[in-house]
Amino acid sequence: MPGRPITVQQKRLFMRFRTEGDTPQQAAAKAGFSTATAYRLEAGADHPSLPVAPRGRRRPDPLIAVWDSEIVPMLAAAPGLRAVAILEELGRRHPEIGVGVRRTLERRIKLWRGLHGPAQDVIFRQAHPPGELGLSDFTDLTPLGVIIAGHPLDHRLYHFRLAHSGFEHGHVILGGESYPALAEGLQNALFALGGAPLKHRTDSLSAAFRNLDRATIDDLTTRYAALCAHFGMEPTRNNTGIAHENGVIESAHGHAKKAIEDALLLRGSPAFTDLPAYRRFIDEIFARHNARRGKLIAIERNALQALPEARAVDYEETLVQVTSSSGFVLRKVFYSVPARLIGQRLRIRLYDDRLECFLGGSPVLNLVRGRADHATGKHGHVIDYRHVIHALRRKPMALRNLVYRDKLFPRPAYARAWQALTARRADKTACKITVELLALAHEAGCEAELAAVLDAELDAGRLPNLDTLRERFRPTSAAVPKITIQSVPLNLYSQLGTISRGDAA
């Protein structure tokens, strides 16, 4: 066709037809080009057997003066040096070399590394038979901006995946990487799957063992091995810093995080009423993923090991002493407990998101797990005002400089009331009213309702009136019904044991 260059195949086809006896016109028509091109080929121009001359440079080489003398020595000294860094250095040494040579420099460096660069690490692709390998890892979800009950959620995702079928399970983790988080997430995944693979692989668990002494690390290593043995799995780890050895789960992190982000955008809001609602949201995302891979998962389920009847221990256990402050310190966090436990020694089961407290063999209470502020090194506080409110009523001035005062208020409305009272009343009066407000919320069971009333009063510019609030939330006394008892003549009782003759047979 006019305007289109002929190909080597067309040239060879033309020459074959000519050797078979066709005229130039016939051979050109069969090859698909013009008669003029045929005569040009007959004259020897563009003969297919002749080598094609390489295209020469169209402009001077901008790197010819510095390539051998400066760029090659830099690459030889530091083979991993980026092209953009070399370009910046060249711009500092030779201002006449502009940034327009970046692509040329990158191509030239890539060619040099292919000819003279060091050998690179080789990735060996693996075939994973069904039921052989399951992998676990953690990934940070805090950048997604999830909000629980009005507060941003600092959290991670425990992520489990089967190498063959791609079955995935995710569990929201509130703290960092730890043995309880791994044990709980892994067991949830295995029981949701309905079986256990032959091997379980994690990374080096360096984050879980950070800041622990050698004895504790050895203990956790033993417990992890016992956990895998409980399910009949062989524990394996990839080498530290070699992420591609855990690539089956590492590559899935990005897809899972993107799926969660997309689901949040479609939902229209990252805010959830409570943590269980957010966890159900995560479960639905992974359920949809597994549904798409249902056939492969069904095949792999047939190759999995049967699960044991009971779960393994997925908590850490420790002993604490309840101090005179009606609480105890664990992992740099102060937890309040009822004052009746002062002086007692409690056995604590430490989970990722909660603490279960036992006195002897009897469970006494469950607490939400808190975290210390690692950025500032300050202790954390998990306070339930109901644990100390009776003692605080006897010493209301203790509220003024209480270490955990800001954590004592169950809702922001109570903190607002405290700030307004301290700004417009004497300290003694402010402490007294604030403590009585907390006592009223506890005794009348109206914490949420009272908080709404306090917000309304403060928004109107009024301070809370304690007498009015007490009257408003006073328990309603039920009216005692009037009961009328009719007296029975006493002579009727004497007739109960008598039998008249007329009744005898």
Number of C-alpha atoms within 10 A of each C-alpha: 8 7 5 7 8 15 12 13 11 16 22 15 16 24 21 14 17 17 10 9 10 15 13 21 18 16 24 25 14 14 21 15 21 16 15 12 17 21 14 12 18 14 10 10 11 15 16 16 9 9 8 9 6 6 6 6 7 6 6 7 10 15 16 9 10 13 15 11 10 13 19 16 12 15 19 14 9 10 15 12 13 12 19 14 10 19 20 15 13 19 14 11 10 12 11 10 15 13 14 9 13 15 12 13 20 16 11 15 22 13 12 13 15 11 9 12 15 11 8 6 6 6 8 8 6 8 8 12 12 20 23 20 21 25 24 24 21 26 18 16 18 14 10 17 17 20 19 18 11 11 11 14 18 18 19 20 26 22 24 29 22 25 23 19 21 20 25 25 26 25 23 23 25 19 16 18 22 19 21 21 25 26 22 20 23 26 20 17 23 17 13 11 18 14 20 27 25 19 17 22 20 20 20 15 18 12 12 17 18 11 10 11 9 10 9 12 16 13 11 19 15 11 17 18 15 16 20 21 13 15 21 18 21 15 16 16 14 16 13 11 9 11 14 14 18 18 14 19 25 19 12 16 19 12 11 20 16 13 16 18 18 12 16 17 11 10 10 9 12 17 19 17 11 12 15 12 13 18 15 11 16 20 16 12 16 18 15 11 17 18 11 11 14 15 12 15 21 13 14 22 20 13 16 18 17 14 18 13 6 7 15 16 15 22 20 15 14 12 13 15 16 22 17 11 14 19 23 19 16 20 10 17 18 21 22 23 26 18 19 10 17 16 14 13 16 21 20 20 17 19 20 25 16 15 21 19 23 17 14 11 9 9 13 14 12 14 17 13 19 23 19 16 12 10 6 7 9 12 16 20 22 19 23 17 22 19 16 19 21 16 13 19 18 11 13 19 17 17 21 14 8 11 11 14 15 15 16 22 18 18 13 13 19 23 18 15 23 21 14 17 19 16 11 11 13 11 14 14 15 23 23 19 18 24 25 18 23 23 20 20 21 15 13 13 13 14 18 13 11 21 21 14 14 23 18 14 15 15 10 9 10 13 16 20 12 14 8 10 15 15 9 11 16 12 11 7 6 6 6 6 6 6 6 6 6 6 6 8 7 8 8 8 10 8 10 8 6 8 9 7 7 6 6 6 4
